[in-house]
Amino acid sequence: MTGPGRYGAMFSALARRREGAVVPFAVLGDPDQATGLALLRALADAGADALEVGIPFSDPIADGPVIQAAVSRALAAGTGPDECWEMIAALRVSHPSLPIGVLTYANLVLRGGLPEFYAAAARAGADSVLLADVPMDEAGPFQAAAAGAGVSFVAMAPPNAPPRVLDAVARTAQGYTYVVSRSGVTGAETALRHGAAGVIAALRQRGAAPPLLGFGISEPRHVREALAMGAAGAICGSAVVARLRALGDDRSRALRAIAAFVGELKEASRTR
């Protein structure tokens, strides 16, 4: 099944059930590769509709302190792109229909060559790639390389984006559209800002790929609020990563706590 096929099947199934998508994020290899793979499986088994996974990169400028610390732990454990592809491939074997999106940065993609990076993503079974630091004006070569490998190019819609940027996002984004709820870096918040509602509406009007709201999703009520804003679902990153770290060396307990949290997010997605 191709990348767009898995996302399309997921969104169609959710629409039939009148549910929103819950998409947890994890840094691959945090705090080590064995635990990282166990986390991915726990997230999927807990009811995640799709996963977004980060390839550790030494300068994650879009990420706040929680995810930056996770990246540091993964890098210290020796997690590079090759190890990341291996983890994604292992998850793909056990979860053949689960959409898996990769989040990374342009320098890491350029390091080994665009065609090579996207070909590796496709071989591993990734459905999409989102580049956190590539504006739409510079996205052309990455989009072409992704298309050549059969990988969806996910575009980001920032808050207060002008119409020309929203036009480009709507034309370009595949799989889903990442709608940023606020300016700044990633991080869990207690109050979700509602400024993204206008961006979501504008993307809907333009026929963009289904919008998922990210940045600041940390509680079940945030999922409900994202859906009320018109999003097709929500992406939750820092709150997942923080729970893994908070329980320290008790990895089994941490995975159980994270699975319970994802279950609560998923339940919230059913109360539209």
N, C-alpha and C positions, 0 to 999 in steps of 0.2 A: 504494500500500500504506500502510495507516495505521501510526501509531507502534507500538501494541501488536502489530500484525501482523509488523513487522520483528523485534522482540525475540522474539516467539513462534517465528517461523521459525528464528531463530538458535539459540535454546535447544533446539528440537526436533532440528535438524541436529546440534548438538553431542552431544546425548544419544545419538543413533544411532551416532555415532562414538566415544562414551565419552571425550569431551574436555571440558575446562573452557574457559570464556570468558576470553580475554585482551583487556583493554580499556585501551589507553593513553589518557592525558590530555595535552592540550596547551592552552596559552593562545593564543587566536586573535590573530593579528597579531604574534606574538613571533618574531623581533625586528622584523619588518616584515611587511606583508600578503602580499607575493609569497612570501617564505620560509615564512611561516606556512601558506599554502595548499599549498606544495610539501611541507611536513612532514606535513600531514594525508594527502595522497596517498601519501607514502612509508610512513606507518604502516599505512594500509589495504592497500597492496600487499605489505607485509612479512608479512601474515597476521593482523592485528588482527581480532578477531571483531566488534568494535564500537568506537566512539570516544566519549570524553567530552571536550567542549571548553569552555573557560572564556571567558566574556565579560569583558574587562578591567574592573575596578572599583577605584575609588580606595582602598577600605578593605576588603581581603580578609581579614577577621578569622580565617577558618578555615585560612588558608594560611601555611605556613612561609616562611623567607627565600628559598628557591630559586624558588618560584612567585611570591612577592611581587615579586622582581626581574624575573621574566618579565612580570608585569602592568605594571610601571613601563616596561619597554622597549616593550611594545605600546601603552601610552597615549602615550608620547613619539613613537611613529610615527604617531599620529593614528587609532588604531583605536577606533572607537565601535561601538555596537550596529548601525548601518546597515552598516558595513564587515563586521561579524561575520556578519550575515545573508547578505551577498553571498558570503563565503567558504563558508558552509555550503551555499548554493544551488549554487555551482560544484562542490563536492565531491559533492553529490547527483546532479548530471548524470553524473559519471564513475563513481559507485558507487551505483547506484539501490537496491540491496538492503541496504546497510550501515546498521545502526542507529547513529544519531548522537544523543547526549545532550548537553544544554547544562547547565553548572553556572554559577550566578551567585548574586546576593544580592538580598534583598527590595527595598532602596531603588532599585536599578536597574530592577526590574520595575514598581515603583509610580510611578516618575518619569513615564512616559508613559501610564500606565493599564494595569491588568491585562488587559482584553480585547485592547487593542492589542498588548501585548507577546506574548501567546500566539498571536494571529493572525499576527504577523510570524514567529514561530518556525515555525508550521505552513506558511506560504507558502515559507519558505526550505527546508523539508524536514527540520526537526529532528523527532525522534521523542519526545523527553522533555525535561523541565526539572527540575533538582534545585536547590533553594534551600538553601544551606549554613547560613543563619542563621535559618531559620523553624522553630520547634518545632511538634510535632504539634498542640498546643493552639491554635495560631494559623494552621493550614494551610488552614482551610475556604475562605476567599475565593480563595486561589491554586488550590486543587484544583478549585473550580467553574469558574474561568476557563480552566484547562487543559482540563477536560472539554468546555467549550463550543467550544474550538478543535480538539478531537481530538488533543490532545497528552497524552502520559502524564505523570502526576505521580509523580516518584520520591521516596520517603521515605527518611530516614536513620535507621538504628537504632544509637544510641550504645552504647558498652560499659556494662555494668551497668544497662541500661534496665529499669525496673520493668515488671511484667506489663501494666499499663494502657497504657503507651507501646507495648509490643510488640503489644498488641491493636490499637491505633490504626494502627500501621505496617502490620500485616498486612491491615487493612481498606482502607487507603488506597493503598498503593504499587502502582504500575502499571509494566509493563515489566521492572523489576528493583528490588531493595531494596539500597540502599547500606549495608553494614555497616561501621561504623567500628571498626578493630582496636584503637584505644587512644584515650585522652583527649588533648587538645592540638590541635596544628596539623599540617598535612601535612608530610611529609618522608621522605626515604629512610632506612632503617635497615639494620643488618647482621643483626639478630636480630628475627624476627617474633614478636610476643607472641600467646599462644594463648588469651587470655581471651575472645575473640569466639566460641569454639566453642559455648558455652552459648547465646549470643544466636542464633547460626545455627540450632541445634537447636530453640530455641523458635519461631523464625520458620517453620521447616519444619513443626512441629507445628500451627501456626496457618494453614497454607496460604498463606503470603505469597508475593509475587512472588519469583522466584529471587534468592537473596542473593549479591551480589558483595562481596568483601572489599577495602577500601581503607585507605589510610594506612600507609606503611612498606613497600609492595611494591617491592623494588629489585633482586631477584635471581631467577633461575629457580627456585631451591629454595623461595622464598617462594610461588610459584604452586603448587608441589606441596603445601606445607604448608597453604595456604588450601583446596585441594581436600580434603586429609585432614581438615580441620576441618568439612567438609560444605558449603563454599561452592560455588556454581555457577561461580565464576571469580574473577578478581582484577582490580583497577583499579590501574594504575601511572602515577603522575604525576611526582613530583619527579625520579625517576631518568631519565625521558625528557627533561624540561626541562633538567636539569643537563648532559646529554650535548650538547644543542644549543648551550649556552653555552660548554662546555669547549673546543670546537674553534674558537671565535672566528669570524673572517671566512671560514674555509674551509667554506662552507655545504654544498658538495657532499660533502665528506668527512664532515661532521657528519650529514648525512642518511643516508649509507651506514652509518655507525656505529650510528645509531639503528635503522635497518632491521634490521641484524644483531642488535641487542639484542632487538628485538621478536620476531625469529625464534627466538631462544633461549628467550624466555618462552613462545612458542607451542609449541615442542617440549616444554617442561616440562609443559604442559597435557595432553599426550598420554600421560603416564606415570602414570596414575591407579592 
